[in-house]
Amino acid sequence: MLKKINEINNIDVNWPSEKLVNSITFRTKAGNRIKEYLINSGIVELSLRQFMDLFLPPASKSYKSEYDFWVNIPILKQPQFGSY
């Protein structure tokens, strides 16, 4: 799948979410938690841009502290994500 992503070379093309996560080869626990988050959020496909946005807080928001920054990262809002 990575070869196909590289050939298309467009971060806005949608991909099946599970295949995208598998192609990035996260460690098993992290990959499973990410897939669980996507399933629970009803996300069956997404672009690389949308995938990256799961790991970044909204750019349009100003943050009062480092803590405020981290608690606004979408994927970290999943219960118990950090403890796995």
Secondary structure as UniProt FT lines:
FT   HELIX           2..8
FT   TURN            11..12
FT   STRAND          14..16
FT   HELIX           17..24
FT   HELIX           28..40
FT   TURN            41..42
FT   STRAND          45..47
FT   HELIX           48..53
FT   TURN            54..55
FT   TURN            59..60
FT   HELIX           66..70
FT   TURN            71..72
FT   HELIX           74..77
FT   TURN            79..80
FT   TURN            82..83
//
